[in-house]
Amino acid sequence: MKIGGLLKFSMIDFPGYISAIVFTQGCNIRCKYCHNPELLPLAADTSYSEEEILYYLEKRKNCLEGLVITGGEPTLQPDLKEFIIKVKALGYKVKLDTNGTNPQMVRELINEHLVDFVAMDIKAPFEKYHLVCGPVNTAKVYETMSLIVNSGIDYQFRTTYYKEVLNDADIETIKAMCPDVSKFKLQECLPVSEIKPTLKLEHAI
């Protein structure tokens, strides 16, 4: 696992659980409002080894209940399942944050009971996806949405309101894509400098 960051304690990122958060290195899309551009390159040097993370979780398992795996895009990690198995062996619940571009990995994690909560970002109505985050296979995004909805596990869909591209009608379109609007969250888009064009797409799915 390429791990680019660790937040050791959170009471808000995993509903119902006190958690730690690991940030995986590498992302296959380029959202113009990205707040973690240092996590975008897959080949960058990483801050933590898998062993360090597992050691921390072992020490803190009496006060932490869950681990959030976010990014970057966690499903790019070829050893994600193996890492989660080790985390679950310590007694932790696992929440996955994903952009939905890798339905195969999400399906495997759900079918093997390796995730307890999935939060998926819906960037825009499908016809506007490319305006927010570059080229994306939206058929795969839709497939992941369907997998999550029918999984039987808890989930949330989230949209960052990027007003350079999105409008109120777009938000209503996105809400209509969600069968349970109570599981939809609209997030404020905080101002950032747009990511550098030199941060090219890697391992596009």
N, C-alpha and C positions, 0 to 999 in steps of 0.2 A: 504494500500500500504506500502510495506517495501522499504524505500528510503535510500540508503546508501551514497548518495552524491548529491551536487548541484553545478553547475557552473552557476553563476548569469548572465553572459553576453557572448554572442558569435555572431560573424558576419560571421562565416564560416561553421557552422555545419548544418544549415537549409537553403538550397539554396533560396535566395531571401528574407529572413526574418532575422531580428535581434531577437535572441532567448535566452532563458535560457535552461539549460540542467539538467534533473534529472536522476540519476543513480539508478536503482532499484537493490535491494539485491537478490542474488541467481541466479545461472546459472546451466543448466542441461548438459553442455558439459565442457570439460577441454582442451582447446587449449594450446599447449605447450608454446606459446609465449604470453600468457595472460598478459596484463599490469595492470589489475585491480583484482588481486587475492583476495584482501580483500572483493570483492563483490561476490565471488563464493558461500560461504555457505549461504543457505537460512535462517538458524536459527540465524545468527549473529545479535548482537545488531545493530540497525540502527541509523543514524545520525540525521535524520529529520522526523518529523511527517507530515502527509498529510496536516494537518491544517497549519503548518508553511509554506509549499510550496505554498498553495493557498493564504495565507496572503501576501506572497512576490509577487506573480503574480498579485494580486489585486492592490498592491501599485505601481507596475511598468508597468501597462498595457498601460500607455501613451507613454512609450518608448520601450517596448518590443512588438514583434508581434507574436512570436511563441514559442512553447515549444517542445524540443526534449526529448523523453523518450527512454533512452538507459539502458545498464546494465553492468554486469549481463545480464539476459534475461527477458525483461519486460513481455512477454506473460506467464510467470510462475505466475504472480500476479493474484489471483482470482478476485480481485476488480479493475482490470485495467480499464474496461469499465466505471465503476462508477466514477473513478478518472478523466478519460478523459472527461466525460460529464460535470463535474464541471469546468474543464479547458476551455472547449469550451464555457460554459456559460459566461465566463469572456471575450470572444471575441478572443481567441487565435487560431491560426493555430497549428496543432499538427503533428509532425514527429515521426514516430516509427522506431527504430533500432531493428532488430531481426536476430536471427540465422536461422529462417525458420523451426524450429522443431515442431511448433504448428500451423498447418494450420487452425484448427478449430477456434482458437482465432483470427487469422488474417482475416479469412473470416467474422467473426462477426463484427469486427471493420470496415472493408471495407463496408459491406452491410448496416451498421447502420450509415455510413458517419461520423465516428469518427476520421479518420486519413486523412491528406491531402498529406502526402508524406511517403513512406516506403523505408527504406534502409535495404537491406538484405545482409548478409555476405555469400558468397559461399567459403567454406574453402578449397576445393580441387576438382578435378574430383571425382566422387562418389566412385570409387574403391579405392581411397586413403584417404577418409574422416577419417577412423579410425586411420590412421597414424598421423594425425594432431590433432584431438580432441577427440579420444576415440570412443566408440560405438555410432552410430547415425543411426536412421531410415532414410535413404536417400530418400525413397519413399515420406516421409512427406516433406522433403526439396524440392523435385521436385514439389510436390503439391502446396506448398507455392509459389514457383517461378511462376507457372502457374496462380495462383490467382492474384498475383501482376501484372503480365504482362497484364492480361485481365481486370484489375480493372477500368481502365480509369483515375486513379490518377497518379501523378508523382511518379517516383521511381528511385532507383539506386541499382545495384548489385556491391558488393565490394569483392575483394580478397586480403588478406595479403600474400605477396610473402615470404613464409616460406621456405627458400632454403635448409633447412635440409631435406625436403621431396619433395618440388615442383621443377620443372624445367621449362624451356621455353615452352616445348611441352605441359606441363600441363596447363600453362596459356592460350595457344591457345585453348586447349580443353574447358576450362572454358568460354572463350570468345564466342566460338561456341555455348555454351548453352544459350547465351543471344541473344534474337532476335534483339535487338538494341544495338550495341556495344558502341554507344555514351552514353549509360546509365550504362556503366561498368567502374569501377575505380580500378586500381591496386595500392595497398598501400605498402609502404616499411615496412619490418619487423624490428623493432628496437630491439636491443639486450636486453634480460631480463634473469633473472635466471628462469629456468624451475620451474613450480609450484610444490608445495610439494605433494607427493603421498598421504599424509593424507587428502588432500582436495578431498574427494570422491564425486562421482556423487550423486546428490539428485534430486528426482522428475523427473527422466528421462522420456522423452516423446517419 
